[in-house]
């Protein structure tokens, strides 16, 4: 027992509401599929509510990140197997061709980050789209560590626990991710 009081139903509900949008975007970065991201998010939320609602609310961020990352990995494994068999069975049937990037269609609703004028809003949305694309290109473990540390604002120990690795590995993944992102943005002429 951690010494913290156990979470109430309202605290669990409030926690899930507070992380829903960011967790969806995180799953979307990893899976690049809006429907799959929604499924994985729902699965993770249900598992937290079903299996860990008796835990103290202070433990929810780390537990939820671990559950979400495991759900993403499980979905990717299932998809890999499914795609292998589908490709074998469908052999020569062509894809419908057009792929939609859901990241381009999502609007940001962070109240404090909305610029005043339309030109500033356009520039901000273009910058965010570039950053999101570069985050997508990161290797999976680097992207996972980067998003947990800087998006979810988990500390190093929480991130390490959620990822199932050492704190040193988290630092390495984050360092490599920030370096790669900085280089990619610099190459595009973007200075933050």
Contact map, one row per residue, 1 for C-alpha under 8 A:
111100000000000000000000000000000000000000000000000000000000000000000000000000000000000000000000000000000000000000000000000000000000000000000000000000000000000000000000000000000000000000000000
111100000000000000000000000000000000000000000000000000010000000000000000000000000000000000000000000000000000000000000000000000000000000000000000000000000000000000000000000000000000000000000000
111110000000000000000000000000000000000000000000000000000000000000000000000000000000000000000000000000000000000000000000000000000000000000000000000000000000000000000000000000000000000000000000
111111000000000000000000000000000000000000000000000000010100000000000000000000000000000000000000000000000000000000000000000000000000000000000000000000000000000000000000000000000000000000000000
001111100000000000000000000000000000000000000000000000011000000000000000000000000000000000000000000000000000000000000000000000000000000000000000000000000000000000000000000000000000000000000000
000111110000000000000000000000000000000000000000000001111000000000000000000000000000000000000000000000000000000000000000000000000000000000000000000000000000000000000000000000000000000000000000
000011111011000000000000000000000000000000000000000011111000000000000000000000000000000000000000000000000000000000000000000000000000000000000000000000000000000000000000000000000000000000000000
000001111111000000000000000000000000000000000000000000000000000000000000000000000000000000000000000000000000000000000000000000000000000000000000000000000000000000000000000000000000000000000000
000000111111100000000000000000000000000000000000000010000000000000000000000000000000000000000000000000000000000000000000000000000000000000000000000000000000000000000000000000000000000000000000
000000011111110000000000000000000000000000000000000000000000000000000000000000000000000000000000000000000000000000000000000000000000000000000000000000000000000000000000000000000000000000000000
000000111111111000000000000000000000000000000000000000001000000000000000000000000000000000000000000000000000000000000000000000000000000000000000000000000000000000000000000000000000000000000000
000000111111111100000000000000000000000000000000100010001000000000000000000000000000000000000000000000000000000000000000000000000000000000000000000000000000000000000000000000000000000000000000
000000001111111110000000000000000000000000000000000000000000000000000000000000000000000000000000000000000000000000000000000000000000000000000000000000000000000000000000000000000000000000000000
000000000111111111000000000000000000000000000000000000000000000000000000000000000000000000000000000000000000000000000000000000000000000000000000000000000000000000000000000000000000000000000000
000000000011111111100000000000000000000000000000000000001001000000000000000000000000000000000000000000000000000000000000000000000000000000000000000000000000000000000000000000000000000000000000
000000000001111111110000000000000000000000001000000000000000000000000000000000000000000000000000000000000000000000000000000000000000000000000000000000000000000000000000000000000000000000000000
000000000000111111110000000000000000000000000000000000000000000000000000000000000000000000000000000000000000000000000000000000000000000000000000000000000000000000000000000000000000000000000000
000000000000011111111000000000000000000000000000000000000000000000000000000000000000000000000000000000000000000000000000000000000000000000000000000000000000000000000000000000000000000000000000
000000000000001111111110000000000000000000000000000000000000000000000000000000000000000000000000000000000000000000000000000000000000000000000000000000000000000000000000000000000000000000000000
000000000000000111111111000000000000000010000000000000000000000000000000000000000000000000000000000000000000000000000000000000000000000000000000000000000000000000000000000000000000000000000000
000000000000000001111111100000000000000000000000000000000000000000000000000000000000000000000000000000000000000000000000000000000000000000000000000000000000000000000000000000000000000000000000
000000000000000000111111110000000000000000000000000000000000000000000000000000000000000000000000000000000000000000000000000000000000000000000000000000110000000000000000000000000000000000000000
000000000000000000111111111000000000000010000000000000000000000000010000000000000000000000000000000000000000000000000000000000000000000000000000000000000000000000000000000000000000000000000000
000000000000000000011111111100000000110010000000000000000000000000000000000000000000000000000000000000000000000000000000000000000000000000000000000000000000000000000000000000000000000000000000
000000000000000000001111111110000000100000000000000000000000000000000000000000000000000000000000000000000000000000000000000000000000000000000000000000000000000000000000000000000000000000000000
000000000000000000000111111111000000000000000000000000000000000000000000000000000000000000000000000000000000000000000000000000000000000000000000001000000000000000000000000000000000000000000000
000000000000000000000011111111110000110110000000000000000000000000010001000000000000000000000000000000000000000000000000000000000000000000000000000000000000000000000000000000000000000000000000
000000000000000000000001111111111101100000000000000000000000000000000000000000000000000000000000000000100000000000000000000000000000000000000000000000000000000000000000000000000000000000000000
000000000000000000000000111111110000000000000000000000000000000000000000000000000000000000000000000000000000000000000000000000000000001100000000000000000000000000000000000000000000000000000000
000000000000000000000000011111110000000000000000000000000000000000000001000000000000000000000000000000000000000000000000000000000000000100010010000000000000000000000000000000000000000000000000
000000000000000000000000001111111101100000000000000000000000000000000001000100000000000000000000000000000000000000000000000000000000000000000000000000000000000000000000000000000000000000000000
000000000000000000000000001111111100100000000000000000000000000000000000000000000000000000000000000011000000000000000000000000000000000000000000000000000000000000000000000000000000000000000000
000000000000000000000000000100111111100000000000000000000000000000000000000000000000000000000000000011000000000000000000000000000000000000000000000000000000000000000000000000000000000000000000
000000000000000000000000000100111111110000000000000000000000000000000000000000000000000000000000000001000000000000000000000000000000000000000000000000000000000000000000000000000000000000000000
000000000000000000000000000000001111111000000000000000000000000000000000000000000000000000000000000000000000000000000000000000000000000000000000000000000000000000000000000000000000000000000000
000000000000000000000000000100101111111100000000000000000000000000000000001000000000000000000000000000000000000000000000000000000000000000000000000000000000000000000000000000000000000000000000
000000000000000000000001101100111111111110000000000000000000000000000000000000000000000000000000000000000000000000000000000000000000000000000000000000000000000000000000000000000000000000000000
000000000000000000000001001000000111111111000000000000000000000000000000000000000000000000000000000000000000000000000000000000000000000000000000000000000000000000000000000000000000000000000000
000000000000000000000000000000000011111111100000000000000000000000000000000000000000000000000000000000000000000000000000000000000000000000000000000000000000000000000000000000000000000000000000
000000000000000000000000001000000001111111110000000000000000000000010011001000000000000000000000000000000000000000000000000000000000000000000000000000000000000000000000000000000000000000000000
000000000000000000010011001000000000111111111000000000000000000000010000000000000000000000000000000000000000000000000000000000000000000000000000000000000000000000000000000000000000000000000000
000000000000000000000000000000000000011111111100000000000000000000000000000000000000000000000000000000000000000000000000000000000000000000000000000000000000000000000000000000000000000000000000
000000000000000000000000000000000000001111111110000000000000000000000010000000000000000000000000000000000000000000000000000000000000000000000000000000000000000000000000000000000000000000000000
000000000000000000000000000000000000000111111111000000000000000100110010000000000000000000000000000000000000000000000000000000000000000000000000000000000000000000000000000000000000000000000000
000000000000000100000000000000000000000011111111100000000000000100000000000000000000000000000000000000000000000000000000000000000000000000000000000000000000000000000000000000000000000000000000
000000000000000000000000000000000000000001111111110000000000000000000000000000000000000000000000000000000000000000000000000000000000000000000000000000000000000000000000000000000000000000000000
000000000000000000000000000000000000000000111111111100000000000000100000000000000000000000000000000000000000000000000000000000000000000000000000000000000000000000000000000000000000000000000000
000000000000000000000000000000000000000000011111111110000001001100100000000000000000000000000000000000000000000000000000000000000000000000000000000000000000000000000000000000000000000000000000
000000000001000000000000000000000000000000001111111110000000000000000000000000000000000000000000000000000000000000000000000000000000000000000000000000000000000000000000000000000000000000000000
000000000000000000000000000000000000000000000111111110000000000000000000000000000000000000000000000000000000000000000000000000000000000000000000000000000000000000000000000000000000000000000000
000000000000000000000000000000000000000000000011111111000000000000000000000000000000000000000000000000000000000000000000000000000000000000000000000000000000000000000000000000000000000000000000
000000000000000000000000000000000000000000000011111111100000000000000000000000000000000000000000000000000000000000000000000000000000000000000000000000000000000000000000000000000000000000000000
000000101001000000000000000000000000000000000001111111110000000000000000000000000000000000000000000000000000000000000000000000000000000000000000000000000000000000000000000000000000000000000000
000001100000000000000000000000000000000000000000001111110000000000000000000000000000000000000000000000000000000000000000000000000000000000000000000000000000000000000000000000000000000000000000
000001100000000000000000000000000000000000000000000111111011000000000000000000000000000000000000000000000000000000000000000000000000000000000000000000000000000000000000000000000000000000000000
010111100000000000000000000000000000000000000000000011111111000000000000000000000000000000000000000000000000000000000000000000000000000000000000000000000000000000000000000000000000000000000000
000011100011001000000000000000000000000000000000000000111111000000000000000000000000000000000000000000000000000000000000000000000000000000000000000000000000000000000000000000000000000000000000
000100000000000000000000000000000000000000000000000000011111100000000000000000000000000000000000000000000000000000000000000000000000000000000000000000000000000000000000000000000000000000000000
000000000000000000000000000000000000000000000000000000111111111000000000000000000000000000000000000000000000000000000000000000000000000000000000000000000000000000000000000000000000000000000000
000000000000001000000000000000000000000000000001000000111111111100000000000000000000000000000000000000000000000000000000000000000000000000000000000000000000000000000000000000000000000000000000
000000000000000000000000000000000000000000000000000000000111111110000000000000000000000000000000000000000000000000000000000000000000000000000000000000000100000000000000000000000000000000000000
000000000000000000000000000000000000000000000000000000000011111111000000000000000000000000000000000000000000000000000000000000000000000000000000000000000100011011000000000000000000000000000000
000000000000000000000000000000000000000000000001000000000011111111100000000000000000000000000000000000000000000000000000000000000000000000000000000000000000000001000000000000000000000000000000
000000000000000000000000000000000000000000011001000000000001111111110000000000000000000000000000000000000000000000000000000000000000000000000000000000000000000000000000000000000000000000000000
000000000000000000000000000000000000000000000000000000000000111111111000000000000000000000000000000000000000000000000000000000000000000000000000000100000000000001000000000000000000000000000000
000000000000000000000000000000000000000000000000000000000000011111111100000000000000000000000000000000000000000000000000000000000000000000000000000000000000000011100000000000000000000000000000
000000000000000000000000000000000000000000010011000000000000001111111110000000000000000000000000000000000000000000000000000000000000000000000000000000000000000001000000000000000000000000000000
000000000000000000000010001000000000000110010000000000000000000111111111000000000000000000000000000000000000000000000000000000000000000000000000000000000000000000000000000000000000000000000000
000000000000000000000000000000000000000000000000000000000000000011111111100000000000000000000000000000000000000000000000000000000000000000000001000000000000000001100000000000000000000000000000
000000000000000000000000000000000000000000000000000000000000000001111111110000000000000000000000000000000000000000000000000000000000000000000000000000000000000000000000000000000000000000000000
000000000000000000000000000000000000000100110000000000000000000000111111111000000000000000000000000000000000000000000000000000000000000000000000000000000000000000000000000000000000000000000000
000000000000000000000000001001100000000100000000000000000000000000011111111100000000000000000000000000000000000000000000000000000000000000000000000000000000000000000000000000000000000000000000
000000000000000000000000000000000000000000000000000000000000000000001111111110000000000000000000000000000000000000000000000000000000000000000000000000000000000000000000000000000000000000000000
000000000000000000000000000000000000000000000000000000000000000000000111111111000000000000000000000000000000000000000000000000000000000000000000000000000000000000000000000000000000000000000000
000000000000000000000000000000000001000100000000000000000000000000000011111111100000000000000000000000000000000000000000000000000000000000000000000000000000000000000000000000000000000000000000
000000000000000000000000000000100000000000000000000000000000000000000001111111110000000000000000000000000000000000000000000000000000000000000000000000000000000000000000000000000000000000000000
000000000000000000000000000000000000000000000000000000000000000000000000111111111000000000000000000000000000000000000000000000000000000000000000000000000000000000000000000000000000000000000000
000000000000000000000000000000000000000000000000000000000000000000000000011111111100000000000000000000000000000000000000000000000000000000000000000000000000000000000000000000000000000000000000
000000000000000000000000000000000000000000000000000000000000000000000000001111111110000000000000000000000000000000000000000000000000000000000000000000000000000000000000000000000000000000000000
000000000000000000000000000000000000000000000000000000000000000000000000000111111111000000000000000000000000000000000000000000000000000000000000000000000000000000000000000000000000000000000000
000000000000000000000000000000000000000000000000000000000000000000000000000011111111100000000000000000000000000000000000000000000000000000000000000000000000000000000000000000000000000000000000
000000000000000000000000000000000000000000000000000000000000000000000000000001111111110000000000000000000000000000000000000000000000000000000000000000000000000000000000000000000000000000000000
000000000000000000000000000000000000000000000000000000000000000000000000000000111111111000000000000000000000000000000000000000000000000000000000000000000000000000000000000000000000000000000000
000000000000000000000000000000000000000000000000000000000000000000000000000000011111111100000000000000000000000000000000000000000000000000000000000000000000000000000000000000000000000000000000
000000000000000000000000000000000000000000000000000000000000000000000000000000001111111110000000000000000000000000000000000000000000000000000000000000000000000000000000000000000000000000000000
000000000000000000000000000000000000000000000000000000000000000000000000000000000111111111100000000000000000000000000000000000000000000000000000000000000000000000000000000000000000000000000000
000000000000000000000000000000000000000000000000000000000000000000000000000000000011111111100000000000000000000000000000000000000000000000000000000000000000000000000000000000000000000000000000
000000000000000000000000000000000000000000000000000000000000000000000000000000000001111111100000000000000000000000000000000000000000000000000000000000000000000000000000000000000000000000000000
000000000000000000000000000000000000000000000000000000000000000000000000000000000000111111100000000000000000000000000000000000000000000000000000000000000000000000000000000000000000000000000000
000000000000000000000000000000000000000000000000000000000000000000000000000000000000011111111000000000000000000000000000000000000000000000000000000000000000000000000000000000000000000000000000
000000000000000000000000000000000000000000000000000000000000000000000000000000000000011111111000000000000000000000000000000000000000000000000000000000000000000000000000000000000000000000000000
000000000000000000000000000000000000000000000000000000000000000000000000000000000000000001111100000000000000000000000000000000000000000000000000000000000000000000000000000000000000000000000000
000000000000000000000000000000000000000000000000000000000000000000000000000000000000000001111110000000000000000000000000000000000000000000000000000000000000000000000000000000000000000000000000
000000000000000000000000000000000000000000000000000000000000000000000000000000000000000000011111100000000000000000000000000000000000000000000000000000000000000000000000000000000000000000000000
000000000000000000000000000000000000000000000000000000000000000000000000000000000000000000001111100000000000000000000000000000000000000000000000000000000000000000000000000000000000000000000000
000000000000000000000000000000000000000000000000000000000000000000000000000000000000000000000111110000000000000000000000000000000000000000000000000000000000000000000000000000000000000000000000
000000000000000000000000000000000000000000000000000000000000000000000000000000000000000000000111111000000000000000000000000000000000000000000000000000000000000000000000000000000000000000000000
000000000000000000000000000000000000000000000000000000000000000000000000000000000000000000000001111100000000000000000000000000000000000000000000000000000000000000000000000000000000000000000000
000000000000000000000000000000000000000000000000000000000000000000000000000000000000000000000000111110000000000000000000000000000000000000000000000000000000000000000000000000000000000000000000
000000000000000000000000000000000000000000000000000000000000000000000000000000000000000000000000011111000000000000000000000000000000000000000000000000000000000000000000000000000000000000000000
000000000000000000000000000000011000000000000000000000000000000000000000000000000000000000000000001111111000000000000000000000000000000000000000000000000000000000000000000000000000000000000000
000000000000000000000000000000011100000000000000000000000000000000000000000000000000000000000000000111111100000000000000000000000000000000000000000000000000000000000000000000000000000000000000
000000000000000000000000000100000000000000000000000000000000000000000000000000000000000000000000000011111100000000000000000000001001000000000000000000000000000000000000000000000000000000000000
000000000000000000000000000000000000000000000000000000000000000000000000000000000000000000000000000011111100000000000000000000001000000000000000000000000000000000000000000000000000000000000000
000000000000000000000000000000000000000000000000000000000000000000000000000000000000000000000000000011111110000000000000000000000000000000000000000000000000000000000000000000000000000000000000
000000000000000000000000000000000000000000000000000000000000000000000000000000000000000000000000000001111111000000000000000000000000000000000000000000000000000000000000000000000000000000000000
000000000000000000000000000000000000000000000000000000000000000000000000000000000000000000000000000000001111100000000000000000000000000000000000000000000000000000000000000000000000000000000000
000000000000000000000000000000000000000000000000000000000000000000000000000000000000000000000000000000000111110000000000000000000000000000000000000000000000000000000000000000000000000000000000
000000000000000000000000000000000000000000000000000000000000000000000000000000000000000000000000000000000011111001000000000000000000000000000000000000000000000000000000000000000000000000000000
000000000000000000000000000000000000000000000000000000000000000000000000000000000000000000000000000000000001111111000000000000000000000000000000000000000000000000000000000000000000000000000000
000000000000000000000000000000000000000000000000000000000000000000000000000000000000000000000000000000000000111111000000000000000000000000000000000000000000000000000000000000000000000000000000
000000000000000000000000000000000000000000000000000000000000000000000000000000000000000000000000000000000000011111000000000000000000000000000000000000000000000000000000000000000000000000000000
000000000000000000000000000000000000000000000000000000000000000000000000000000000000000000000000000000000000011111100000000000000000000000000000000000000000000000000000000000000000000000000000
000000000000000000000000000000000000000000000000000000000000000000000000000000000000000000000000000000000000111111110000100000000000000000000000000000000000000000000000000000000000000000000000
000000000000000000000000000000000000000000000000000000000000000000000000000000000000000000000000000000000000000011111101100100000000000000000000000000000000000000000000000000000000000000000000
000000000000000000000000000000000000000000000000000000000000000000000000000000000000000000000000000000000000000001111101100000000000000000000000000000000000000000000000000000000000000000000000
000000000000000000000000000000000000000000000000000000000000000000000000000000000000000000000000000000000000000000111111100000000000000000000000000000000000000000000000000000000000000000000000
000000000000000000000000000000000000000000000000000000000000000000000000000000000000000000000000000000000000000000111111110000000000000000000000000000000000000000000000000000000000000000000000
000000000000000000000000000000000000000000000000000000000000000000000000000000000000000000000000000000000000000000001111111000000000000000000000000000000000000000000000000000000000000000000000
000000000000000000000000000000000000000000000000000000000000000000000000000000000000000000000000000000000000000000111111111100000000000000000000000000000000000000000000000000000000000000000000
000000000000000000000000000000000000000000000000000000000000000000000000000000000000000000000000000000000000000001111111111110000000000000000000000000000000000000000000000000000000000000000000
000000000000000000000000000000000000000000000000000000000000000000000000000000000000000000000000000000000000000000000111111111000000000000000000000000000000000000000000000000000000000000000000
000000000000000000000000000000000000000000000000000000000000000000000000000000000000000000000000000000000000000000000011111111100000000000000000000000000000000000000000000000000000000000000000
000000000000000000000000000000000000000000000000000000000000000000000000000000000000000000000000000000000000000000100001111111110000000000000000000000000000000000000000000000000000000000000000
000000000000000000000000000000000000000000000000000000000000000000000000000000000000000000000000000000000000000000000000111111111000000000000000000000000000000000000000000000000000000000000000
000000000000000000000000000000000000000000000000000000000000000000000000000000000000000000000000000000000000000000000000011111111100000000000000000000000000000000000000000000000000000000000000
000000000000000000000000000000000000000000000000000000000000000000000000000000000000000000000000000000000000000000000000001111111110000000000000000000000000000000000000000000000000000000000000
000000000000000000000000000000000000000000000000000000000000000000000000000000000000000000000000000000000000000000000000000111111111000000000000000000000000000000000000000000000000000000000000
000000000000000000000000000000000000000000000000000000000000000000000000000000000000000000000000000000110000000000000000000011111111100000000000000000000000000000000000000000000000000000000000
000000000000000000000000000000000000000000000000000000000000000000000000000000000000000000000000000000000000000000000000000001111111110000000000000000000000000000000000000000000000000000000000
000000000000000000000000000000000000000000000000000000000000000000000000000000000000000000000000000000000000000000000000000000111111111000000000000000000000000000000000000000000000100010000000
000000000000000000000000000000000000000000000000000000000000000000000000000000000000000000000000000000100000000000000000000000011111111100000000000000000000000000000000000000000000000000000000
000000000000000000000000000000000000000000000000000000000000000000000000000000000000000000000000000000000000000000000000000000001111111110000000000000000000000000000000000000000000000000000000
000000000000000000000000000000000000000000000000000000000000000000000000000000000000000000000000000000000000000000000000000000000111111111000000000000000000000000000000000000000000100110000000
000000000000000000000000000010000000000000000000000000000000000000000000000000000000000000000000000000000000000000000000000000000011111111000010000000000000000000000000000000000000100000000000
000000000000000000000000000011000000000000000000000000000000000000000000000000000000000000000000000000000000000000000000000000000001111111000010000000000000000000000000000000000000000000000000
000000000000000000000000000000000000000000000000000000000000000000000000000000000000000000000000000000000000000000000000000000000000111111100000000000000000000000000000000000000000000000000000
000000000000000000000000000000000000000000000000000000000000000000000000000000000000000000000000000000000000000000000000000000000000011111110110000000000000000000000000000000001001000000000000
000000000000000000000000000000000000000000000000000000000000000000000000000000000000000000000000000000000000000000000000000000000000000011111110000000000000000000000000000000000000000000000000
000000000000000000000000000001000000000000000000000000000000000000000000000000000000000000000000000000000000000000000000000000000000000001111111000000000000000000000000000000000000000000000000
000000000000000000000000000000000000000000000000000000000000000000000000000000000000000000000000000000000000000000000000000000000000000000111111100000000000000000000000000010000000000000000000
000000000000000000000000000000000000000000000000000000000000000000000000000000000000000000000000000000000000000000000000000000000000000001111111110000000000000000000000000011011000000000000000
000000000000000000000000000001000000000000000000000000000000000000000000000000000000000000000000000000000000000000000000000000000000001101111111111000000000000000000000000000001000000000000000
000000000000000000000000000000000000000000000000000000000000000000001000000000000000000000000000000000000000000000000000000000000000000000011111111100000000000000100000000000000000000000000000
000000000000000000000000000000000000000000000000000000000000000000000000000000000000000000000000000000000000000000000000000000000000000000001111111110000000001000100000010011000000000000000000
000000000000000000000000000000000000000000000000000000000000000000000000000000000000000000000000000000000000000000000000000000000000000000000111111111100000000000000000000011001100000000000000
000000000000000000000000010000000000000000000000000000000000000000000000000000000000000000000000000000000000000000000000000000000000000000000011111111110000000000000000000000000000000000000000
000000000000000000000000000000000000000000000000000000000000000010000000000000000000000000000000000000000000000000000000000000000000000000000001111111111100001000000000000000000000000000000000
000000000000000000000000000000000000000000000000000000000000000000000000000000000000000000000000000000000000000000000000000000000000000000000000111111111111001000000000000001000000000000000000
000000000000000000000000000000000000000000000000000000000000000000000000000000000000000000000000000000000000000000000000000000000000000000000000011111111100000000000000000000000000000000000000
000000000000000000000100000000000000000000000000000000000000000000000000000000000000000000000000000000000000000000000000000000000000000000000000011111111000000000000000000000000000000000000000
000000000000000000000100000000000000000000000000000000000000000000000000000000000000000000000000000000000000000000000000000000000000000000000000001111111100000000000000000000000000000000000000
000000000000000000000000000000000000000000000000000000000000000000000000000000000000000000000000000000000000000000000000000000000000000000000000000111111110000000000000000000000000000000000000
000000000000000000000000000000000000000000000000000000000000110000000000000000000000000000000000000000000000000000000000000000000000000000000000000111011111011000000000000000000000000000000000
000000000000000000000000000000000000000000000000000000000000000000000000000000000000000000000000000000000000000000000000000000000000000000000000000010001111111000000000000000000000000000000000
000000000000000000000000000000000000000000000000000000000000000000000000000000000000000000000000000000000000000000000000000000000000000000000000000010000111111100000010011000000000000000000000
000000000000000000000000000000000000000000000000000000000000000000000000000000000000000000000000000000000000000000000000000000000000000000000000000000000011111110000010000000000000000000000000
000000000000000000000000000000000000000000000000000000000000010000000000000000000000000000000000000000000000000000000000000000000000000000000000000000000111111111000000000000000000000000000000
000000000000000000000000000000000000000000000000000000000000010000000000000000000000000000000000000000000000000000000000000000000000000000000000100110000111111111100010010000000000000000000000
000000000000000000000000000000000000000000000000000000000000000000000000000000000000000000000000000000000000000000000000000000000000000000000000000000000001111111111110110000000000000000000000
000000000000000000000000000000000000000000000000000000000000010001000000000000000000000000000000000000000000000000000000000000000000000000000000000000000000111111111100000000000000000000000000
000000000000000000000000000000000000000000000000000000000000011011101000000000000000000000000000000000000000000000000000000000000000000000000000000000000000011111110000000000000000000000000000
000000000000000000000000000000000000000000000000000000000000000001001000000000000000000000000000000000000000000000000000000000000000000000000001100000000000001111111000000000000000000000000000
000000000000000000000000000000000000000000000000000000000000000000000000000000000000000000000000000000000000000000000000000000000000000000000000000000000000000111111100000000000000000000000000
000000000000000000000000000000000000000000000000000000000000000000000000000000000000000000000000000000000000000000000000000000000000000000000000000000000000000110111110110000000000000000000000
000000000000000000000000000000000000000000000000000000000000000000000000000000000000000000000000000000000000000000000000000000000000000000000000000000000000000110011111110000000000000000000000
000000000000000000000000000000000000000000000000000000000000000000000000000000000000000000000000000000000000000000000000000000000000000000000000000000000001101100001111111000000000000000000000
000000000000000000000000000000000000000000000000000000000000000000000000000000000000000000000000000000000000000000000000000000000000000000000000000000000000000000000111111100000000000000000000
000000000000000000000000000000000000000000000000000000000000000000000000000000000000000000000000000000000000000000000000000000000000000000000000000000000000000100001111111110000000000000000000
000000000000000000000000000000000000000000000000000000000000000000000000000000000000000000000000000000000000000000000000000000000000000000000000100000000001001100001111111111000000000000000000
000000000000000000000000000000000000000000000000000000000000000000000000000000000000000000000000000000000000000000000000000000000000000000000000000000000001000000000011111111100000000000000000
000000000000000000000000000000000000000000000000000000000000000000000000000000000000000000000000000000000000000000000000000000000000000000000000000000000000000000000001111111110000000000000000
000000000000000000000000000000000000000000000000000000000000000000000000000000000000000000000000000000000000000000000000000000000000000000001100110000000000000000000000111111111000000000000000
000000000000000000000000000000000000000000000000000000000000000000000000000000000000000000000000000000000000000000000000000000000000000000000100110010000000000000000000011111111100000000000000
000000000000000000000000000000000000000000000000000000000000000000000000000000000000000000000000000000000000000000000000000000000000000000000000000000000000000000000000001111111110000000000000
000000000000000000000000000000000000000000000000000000000000000000000000000000000000000000000000000000000000000000000000000000000000000000000100000000000000000000000000000111111111000000000000
000000000000000000000000000000000000000000000000000000000000000000000000000000000000000000000000000000000000000000000000000000000000000001000110010000000000000000000000000011111111100000000000
000000000000000000000000000000000000000000000000000000000000000000000000000000000000000000000000000000000000000000000000000000000000000000000000010000000000000000000000000001111111110000000000
000000000000000000000000000000000000000000000000000000000000000000000000000000000000000000000000000000000000000000000000000000000000000000000000000000000000000000000000000000111111111000000000
000000000000000000000000000000000000000000000000000000000000000000000000000000000000000000000000000000000000000000000000000000000000000001000000000000000000000000000000000000011111111100000000
000000000000000000000000000000000000000000000000000000000000000000000000000000000000000000000000000000000000000000000000000000000010011000000000000000000000000000000000000000001111111110000000
000000000000000000000000000000000000000000000000000000000000000000000000000000000000000000000000000000000000000000000000000000000000000000000000000000000000000000000000000000000111111111000000
000000000000000000000000000000000000000000000000000000000000000000000000000000000000000000000000000000000000000000000000000000000000000000000000000000000000000000000000000000000011111111100000
000000000000000000000000000000000000000000000000000000000000000000000000000000000000000000000000000000000000000000000000000000000000010000000000000000000000000000000000000000000001111111110000
000000000000000000000000000000000000000000000000000000000000000000000000000000000000000000000000000000000000000000000000000000000010010000000000000000000000000000000000000000000000111111111110
000000000000000000000000000000000000000000000000000000000000000000000000000000000000000000000000000000000000000000000000000000000000000000000000000000000000000000000000000000000000011111111110
000000000000000000000000000000000000000000000000000000000000000000000000000000000000000000000000000000000000000000000000000000000000000000000000000000000000000000000000000000000000001111111100
000000000000000000000000000000000000000000000000000000000000000000000000000000000000000000000000000000000000000000000000000000000000000000000000000000000000000000000000000000000000000111111100
000000000000000000000000000000000000000000000000000000000000000000000000000000000000000000000000000000000000000000000000000000000000000000000000000000000000000000000000000000000000000011111110
000000000000000000000000000000000000000000000000000000000000000000000000000000000000000000000000000000000000000000000000000000000000000000000000000000000000000000000000000000000000000011111111
000000000000000000000000000000000000000000000000000000000000000000000000000000000000000000000000000000000000000000000000000000000000000000000000000000000000000000000000000000000000000011001111
000000000000000000000000000000000000000000000000000000000000000000000000000000000000000000000000000000000000000000000000000000000000000000000000000000000000000000000000000000000000000000000111
